Amino acid sequence: MIAIWLAFLVSKGRGANILNSVGLIAVSGILLWQAVERFLHPVPVAGFVPMAVGLAAAAANYGVARLLREPSEHNAAIRLAYIHNLGDVWVSLAPALAGILLITTGYSFFDPLIAGGVAV
């Protein structure tokens, strides 16, 4: 999110795209590393926590997308942010799915498995 905010601030030139890309790759790498660690060394996870966090994040991303919807009709950069936030709504639902699978099956490996999928 910080990378997107910085990219919006420096929206002139190619620096914004590079900054956003590097930030997303770094976050994905950290997420994948953490997913592998948790897959190799499982820890108990309360299923309601990822479910609540995922639903809250999806709601927040949807709220941002709704705010960007009208301005996105007149500005290509804002349109990209709008589309990005719509995609983030679906990605934010991944932890909710992990929580549901944890609760229904009791298997903790769903948490790192879905996190690794998001990272990839």
N, C-alpha and C positions, 0 to 999 in steps of 0.2 A: 504494500500500500504506500509506503514511503517512496519507493522508486517511482510509482505512478504520480504521486504528488510532485516530486522533484521534476519529473519529465514534463508535467503540466506547466511548472514555473519556468522552465528553460525550453519552451516549445519552439524556439527559433533554431533552425539548423539541424544537423544530424545528431548533435550531442544528446538530445532528448531520447531518441530511439536507442542509442547505444546505452545510455544510463538505465533506461527501463529494461532493456534486454539483459544487461549484466546483473541487475538487481533480481530479476525473475530467475535467472540461471542460478545465482547464488542461493536464493531461498529454496529452489527446487533441490539443489545439491545437499543443503543442510537437512531438508525434510527426508530425502532419500537415505542419507547417512543415519539419521535418527530411526527411520523405519527398519533399516537393516539391524541396527543395534537392538531394537525392541523385539525383532523377530528372532534374533539369536539368543537374547536374554529376556524372555517374556516377563512381564510384570502384570499383576492383577489390575484391571481397569474397570471402574464402575461404569456400566453401559449408559446410564442416564447423563453422565458428564459430556461425552462427545455428542450425544444426541441433543442436549440442550444448547451446547456451544454451536453446533452445526446449524441448528434451526435459528438461533439468534444471528449468526453470521449471514445466513441466507436472507433473513428479514432485513438486516442492515444493508446488504448489497442491493436488494430489491428497492429499498428506499432511496439509495443513491442513484440507481438507474432511473427511477421515476423522476427524481429531481433533474436529471440530465436529459430526459426525453425531449422536452420542448426546445431547449437550447441546441440540442444535437442536430436539429433540422436545418440550422444555419451555419454550423461550424464543423468542419471535418474532424478536427482534433477532439472536440467534445463528442462527436458521433462515435469515434473510436473508443473513448472512455465509457460511453453509454453501452456499447456492444460488449466491452470488456466486463463491465459490471453485471450485465445479463448473464454472461458466461460464469462469472464468479458465484452467482446465485446457485447454479447447478453444482459447481465444485464445492461450495459450502455445505451442500446436502450430503456429501460423502461421509463426513464424520457422523452425521445422523444415521446414515445407513450402517456404519460400523457399530454404533451404539445399539441399534435394533438387532443386528446379528449377534452382538455380545450378549444381549439380554436373552434372546430366544434360544441360542445354542450353548452359551457358557464358554465358548472358545475365545481366548484372548488374542489369538493370532489374526483375527479379522481387523483389529486396530492397525497394526503395522502393515498388513497386506493392503488395505485400502489407502493408507497414507502413502505407501510406496507407489501405488497406482496413480495417485494424484500428482506425485512428484515427477513421475515419468511423463 
